[in-house]
Amino acid sequence: MGKPPGGGGNAFFKCTFCGGEFNVSYTRVKAHLLKISQKGIQPCKDITNETLDQLKKEQKAFENKKNTSSRSGYIDIASILHDDIQDPPKKKK
């Protein structure tokens, strides 16, 4: 949904599954969607097991790609849901 006023690492996030709105970091968005407990955010109650399995596969693929790549990690969460991981934006010289 965007960045809150004043900057910082957090962003407004609205879950497309449960409709919850949060001011959180990427780590907490990941914890919400992957149902990881004790990360300062409630796990999403509306994600189906099938969707959860798909999200976990995408996260694992991203982690593997990040660990074998010299580029910095970038993932567009919205793209995960549409089975489309994007490359990081190119830096201007």
C-alpha positions as CSV (number, residue, x, y, z in Angstrom):
1,M,0.0,0.0,0.0
2,G,3.0,2.3,0.3
3,K,5.4,3.9,2.8
4,P,4.1,5.7,6.0
5,P,4.9,9.3,6.5
6,G,8.4,9.9,7.8
7,G,10.2,7.1,6.0
8,G,11.8,4.1,7.7
9,G,11.9,0.5,6.6
10,N,8.3,-0.3,7.2
11,A,5.5,0.0,4.7
12,F,1.7,-0.3,4.8
13,F,0.6,-3.7,3.8
14,K,-2.9,-5.0,3.0
15,C,-3.3,-8.8,2.8
16,T,-5.2,-9.8,-0.2
17,F,-6.3,-13.0,1.6
18,C,-7.6,-11.8,5.0
19,G,-7.9,-8.1,4.3
20,G,-5.8,-7.2,7.3
21,E,-3.9,-3.9,7.1
22,F,-0.5,-3.6,8.8
23,N,2.5,-1.2,9.0
24,V,5.3,-3.8,8.8
25,S,8.6,-4.8,7.4
26,Y,9.2,-7.3,4.6
27,T,10.1,-9.9,7.3
28,R,6.7,-9.5,8.9
29,V,4.8,-9.7,5.6
30,K,6.7,-12.9,4.9
31,A,5.8,-14.2,8.4
32,H,2.1,-13.3,7.9
33,L,1.8,-15.0,4.5
34,L,3.9,-18.1,5.4
35,K,2.2,-18.5,8.8
36,I,5.5,-18.1,10.7
37,S,4.7,-17.6,14.4
38,Q,6.4,-15.3,16.9
39,K,7.5,-12.6,14.4
40,G,5.3,-9.8,15.7
41,I,2.4,-10.4,13.4
42,Q,-0.5,-12.8,13.3
43,P,-0.3,-15.6,10.7
44,C,-2.9,-15.2,7.9
45,K,-6.0,-17.2,8.8
46,D,-7.4,-17.2,5.3
47,I,-4.5,-18.7,3.2
48,T,-5.4,-22.2,2.1
49,N,-2.9,-25.1,2.5
50,E,-2.6,-25.2,-1.3
51,T,-1.7,-21.5,-1.5
52,L,0.6,-21.8,1.5
53,D,2.5,-24.7,-0.2
54,Q,2.9,-22.6,-3.3
55,L,4.2,-19.6,-1.3
56,K,6.7,-21.8,0.5
57,K,8.0,-23.2,-2.8
58,E,8.4,-19.7,-4.2
59,Q,10.2,-18.5,-1.0
60,K,12.5,-21.5,-1.1
61,A,13.3,-20.9,-4.9
62,F,14.0,-17.2,-4.1
63,E,16.3,-18.1,-1.2
64,N,18.2,-20.6,-3.4
65,K,18.5,-18.0,-6.2
66,K,19.6,-15.4,-3.7
67,N,22.3,-17.6,-2.3
68,T,23.7,-18.6,-5.7
69,S,23.5,-15.1,-7.2
70,S,26.0,-12.2,-6.8
71,R,23.1,-9.7,-7.2
72,S,21.3,-8.3,-4.3
73,G,18.0,-10.0,-3.4
74,Y,14.8,-8.5,-4.7
75,I,11.4,-10.1,-4.8
76,D,8.0,-8.6,-5.7
77,I,5.5,-10.3,-3.3
78,A,2.6,-9.6,-5.6
79,S,4.4,-11.4,-8.4
80,I,4.7,-14.6,-6.3
81,L,1.0,-14.8,-6.2
82,H,0.9,-14.8,-10.0
83,D,3.7,-17.3,-10.4
84,D,6.0,-14.6,-11.8
85,I,9.3,-13.6,-10.0
86,Q,10.8,-10.5,-11.4
87,D,14.5,-9.6,-11.7
88,P,15.7,-6.6,-9.6
89,P,15.5,-3.2,-11.2
90,K,18.7,-2.2,-13.0
91,K,20.8,0.5,-11.4
92,K,21.4,3.7,-13.4
93,K,25.1,4.5,-13.9
